[in-house]
Amino acid sequence: MEMFQKVALVLTIIGAINWGLIGLLDFNLVEMITGGVDMIERIIYILVGIAGLANIMLLFYHYEPSK
């Protein structure tokens, strides 16, 4: 499960950077990378959305150090 959370976190960070670029510079990195292919863009946005939902679990994860 740890690997899944790391991948989800990376996708969420990529999504956040993309939204920051859209807000600051009106530049869509996903669109540039995919060359404007709508279906690939949609898949990337869906994966980022799922990753964001998966990261909600991190809010409720309580780490207990080994004794």
C-alpha positions in Angstrom: 0.0 0.0 0.0 2.9 2.3 0.7 3.9 2.3 -3.0 0.4 3.2 -4.1 0.3 6.1 -1.7 3.7 7.4 -3.0 2.4 7.2 -6.6 -0.8 8.9 -5.6 1.2 11.7 -3.9 3.3 12.3 -6.9 0.3 12.5 -9.2 -1.4 14.9 -6.8 1.7 17.1 -6.7 1.8 17.1 -10.5 -1.8 18.1 -10.6 -1.2 20.9 -8.1 1.7 22.2 -10.1 -0.4 22.2 -13.2 -3.2 24.1 -11.5 -0.6 26.6 -10.2 0.7 27.1 -13.7 -2.8 27.6 -15.1 -3.6 30.1 -12.4 -0.4 32.1 -12.6 0.6 31.9 -16.2 -2.5 30.6 -18.0 -0.3 27.6 -19.1 -1.7 24.1 -19.1 1.3 21.7 -18.8 -0.9 18.6 -19.3 -2.2 20.0 -22.6 1.3 20.8 -23.7 2.7 17.3 -22.8 -0.2 15.5 -24.6 -0.2 17.7 -27.6 -3.9 18.6 -27.1 -5.1 15.0 -27.4 -8.4 15.3 -25.5 -8.7 11.6 -24.5 -5.2 11.4 -23.0 -5.8 14.6 -21.1 -9.0 13.3 -19.7 -7.2 10.1 -18.5 -4.5 12.1 -16.8 -7.0 14.4 -15.1 -9.0 11.3 -13.9 -5.8 9.7 -12.5 -4.9 12.9 -10.7 -8.4 13.1 -9.3 -8.3 9.5 -8.1 -4.8 10.2 -6.6 -6.2 13.2 -4.7 -9.0 11.0 -3.3 -6.5 8.3 -2.3 -4.4 10.9 -0.5 -7.4 11.7 1.8 -6.4 8.5 3.6 -3.2 10.1 4.7 -5.2 12.6 6.8 -6.5 9.8 8.9 -3.4 7.6 9.0 -1.9 7.5 12.5 1.7 6.5 12.5 2.8 4.7 15.6 6.6 4.3 15.9 8.0 0.9 16.8 8.8 0.3 20.4 
